[in-house]
């Protein structure tokens, strides 16, 4: 993975973007990573991956709750409990 300092990323922005189209590019400032630039295509793929993973986790949790006897009424009671 290519690494640019924040100043290099600013002064060589065109080159920085070109590199990001091929692979993720780290941006460092004061010797620590402060960001990573990825292509729009990679970003959308990551968003879709994590959205799918979240959806599957929610479905699995709902099935497990239902299998353990949690009803909508029971869930509402749990959420309304302020103790």
N, C-alpha and C positions, 0 to 999 in steps of 0.2 A: 504494500500500500504506500503510495506516494505521500509525503508530508511536506506541508508548506507552513512557514510562519505566517502569522496574521498579516504582517507587512508585505511578505512575498505574494500572498493571495491578493492583496489589494493592488500591488504594483504590476503583477502579471496576471490580471484577472482573466483575460482571454485564454491564456495557457492553462490556468487553473480550471476553468470550465471544460476545456478540451480533455484534460486528464480525468475529470470527474465523469465524463461520458464513457470512459473505458473501464474505470475502477473507482471505488471510493477513495477520497482524498482527505487525509487528516489535516486539521488546522491547529497549530500550537501557538500558545502565547505564554511567555514566561515559563517555558519548559513543561507545560502541561497541555493536554489535548482539550481544546475548547469547542470543537465542532468537527463534523464530518460532512463533506459534500458528496452527494450521490446523484446519479442521473435521475431525471424525472421518471424514466421507466423503472429503475430500481426502487425508487421511492413508492411508486404505485404498487409494485409487486409486494413490497414490505407491508404497506397499508392493507392490501387484500389478505395477505397471510395472517396478520394479527387480528383483523376483523373476523376472519373465518375461525381462528383459534378461540377468540372470545365467544363467538356464537356457539361453537361446540361445547365450550366449558359451561356456558349458561344452560344449554340443553341437557348436558350431563347432570348438572346440579339440580335442575328441575325434576328430572327423572328420579334421581336419588331421593329427593325430598318427598316426591309422591310415593315412592316405594316404601318410605319410612312413615307414611301416614299423614304427611303434612297436607292440609287442605287450604283452599283460598281463605276460608274463614280463620283458620289457625294462623296463617301467615299475617293476616290483617291484625289479629290479636297480638302477635309478637311485635309487629311494627308499631302498634299503638302503645305498647308497654313502655312507660317512661321511667321505670325504676332502675 
